[in-house]
Each structure stands twice: as C-alpha cells, then as structure tokens.
C-alpha cells in the first residue's frame, strides 16, 4: 500500500496558484497510474489504483493547505500506511521555479502545509517531492506570492515540473526505491 498526497487548496479560485502545484502533480500521478478522483474520504479527494499487486491511493486534502496534516493522518490510519510508503508533493519557495527535488526525509522549511503534515503525523522521515516556485524577479511577501496565479509565460515550465513530480511519485508507488527515484529525478 502506497499513499501519494498532493498539497494544495480545494477551491476553484486557487486552482492555478503556486500553492496548488501539489494538487496538479497528484492529478498527473493519478493519470499516469490510471486512477480518477472519484470519492471523498478522510477530508480528502481520493483516487485509487493498483500496480504490482499493491494498492495506491492518491489524495488531495480538502482541508486547505495549513491543515493538510489532518487529512494525511486520517488516510495513513485508515489505510495503515507506514511512513516509508507515504510521499507528499508540494510547492517549495526555497527552490527556484520549475526545479523538482526529491528527499527521503526532512523538515518543513518555509511550508505551512508540510508543517501541518509533520505536526499532525509526528513524522518527518517520509519521502517528499518539492516543486520549486521561487522567482527571483518577484519581490512580494511569500504569502501573497504562493496564492498568486502562475504567469502565462511560466505555465509550460510549471506544467512540466508538475508532470515530472507526478511521474516520480508514480514510480515510487510502483515500488521503485526512493534512492533510485532521487537519482533519476534530482539530476541537474
């Protein structure tokens, strides 16, 4: 059993914002795995797939970013998912725009959604995929930036980054080790 969680905000007004990169990438992962978001449970929209005899749940928390940990904790309990089979995808202001980085564990950095996940689950040793959103040319407060829409000029860059993150998550959920996924997708 694997659990892929893409962090974001559930309302339509946030659909094209930087803070929804995790939602977009989770949608890409679900598509790659042949799953559709058909049900709601544990305060999340959920898609289910199977690969190699293993169940894979792809989820988008409906709790808003700052409370994402509630949904993750509930899903992990319901499906009895160990930390090493959880992978969280999210936007990361600490990385340059369009960069995708995978880590086997770590802290939340500047991300309140990850702060919630770590706080609610009590775990930090789980794989995560970070999609860089920082644009050195933009000088506004982080909270305003993450909730702003991706510029049309950058749409293809972020669509490609989300797709790459979705592919990495799908590989991980198919049983490829986190180290192998990191070696493949963390290339410069």
N, C-alpha and C positions, 0 to 999 in steps of 0.2 A: 504494500500500500504506500502510495506517494501522495503528497499534498503540495500543490503549487498554488501560491497565493499572490495575486497581483494587487498592490495597494493603490487606492485612488478614492475619489468621492463619487457617490452614486447619482447625483442629479445631472440632468442634461446640460445645465449651464457650465459644468466642469469638464465636460466630455473632451474638449480639445486643449485642456490646460496642461502645463508641465507636470502638475501633481497627479495626472492620470496616466502617466507612462506605464505604471504597473498594470493598470486595468487593460490598457491596449495590448501590452505584451502577453498578459494572461489570455486575452482573446486570441492572439496569434498562436500561443501554445495549445489552446483548446482546438483550434482549427487544424493544426499540424497533427494532433492526436485523434482527430475525427470526432470531437465532442462538441456538444452545443449546450449553452447555458439554458437549462430548462426548468430548474427548480430553485427554490429558496429554502435554505435551512441554516441554522446556527448563525443568523444575522448575516447571511452571505448569499449571493447568487452563485449557483454551483453547476458545473459541467462534469460529467463522468466519462471516463474512457478506460480501456484495458490494453495493456501491452505486455507481452511475455508472461501472461497469466496473472499479472499484477493489476490491481485496481488503481486508477489515478483520478484524483479529484482536483479539479481546477476551480479556484474560488476567487470571487471579488467581494470583499467585505462591503456591507451596506451600512456600516456604522459611521461613516465619514473617517477621514484619514486619522485624526487624532485619537480615535477609539478602535482602530483596526485590530488591536490585540484581543479584544473581546471575541470577535468572530474567529480569529486564529485559535485561541484557546479552546473554544467550543468545538471547532472542527477537529482539532487534534484529539480531544477527549472522545468525541463521537466515533471517530474512525481509528482510534488507538494508534495514532501516527507518532513514531519516535522522532526526536529532533533531527536525526541524520537523514530522515526522509521527508522533511519539510523544506521547501525552497520558497523564498519570498522575493518578489520582484518589485522594485520601486525606483522612483526618480531620485537622483542624488545631486544636490547643488555643489557638493565637494568635487565633482568630476566635470571636466569640460564637456560641452554639449556634444551629444552623439556618441560618446565613449561608453562602451559596455565593459563592466568589470565584475568578475565573479569572485566571491570569497567563501571560504568554508565556514567562517565564523567572524564575529567582531561586535563592535558596539554600534550604537545608533547614529553616530556622527551628528549632523545637524537636523536629522529627520524625525519629526514628531510621531509619524506613523510607526517607524521602527522602534522608537522609544516606547510606544504603547505595546507593540508585539513583545518586546523583551520584558517589559514590566508585567504584563498580564501572564505570560507563559513562564517567566522566571528563567528563560533560556537565552543564551547568546551564541551558543555553539550549534548553529544550523546554517546551511548554505543560503546565500543570497546573491541576487543578480541586481546590480546597480546600473541605472541608465543615467549617464551624465547629462545635466541640463544647464550648467553654468555658462553664461555668455559674458565674456569679459567686457564687451561693448555696452552692456546694460548695467546701469547703476541705480537700482531701486531696492528697497528693503526686500529681503528674502520672501517674507510672507506675501507681499504683493506680486513678486516675480513668479513664485510657484503656482499662484492662482490665475496668472495671466495666460492668454491663449498663445500657442505656438505660432510664430510668424509664418506666413505663407512661404517665405524664402527658405525656411528651415524645415518645412513639412516633410520633404523626402528624406532628409537626414534623420529625423526622429522616427519616421515610419520604418526606415531600415534598421535603426538601433533597436526599436521595439521588436521587430521581426527576429533579429539576431538573438535578443534576450529570450523570446518565445521558443526559438529553436534550441537554445542551450537548456532551457527548462525542460523541454520535451525529451531531450537526450538524457538528462539526469533522471527523469521519471521512467525512462525505458531501461534504467539500470546501469548506465554509464557512470563511472565513479566521478565524484566531484573534482578530483585531481585531473582526470582526463578532460572533463568539460572545461576546467580552468585553463589547461594547457592549450586547448583548441581555440577558445573564445577570448582569452585575455591577451592575445597577440597584439602587438603594437601596430 
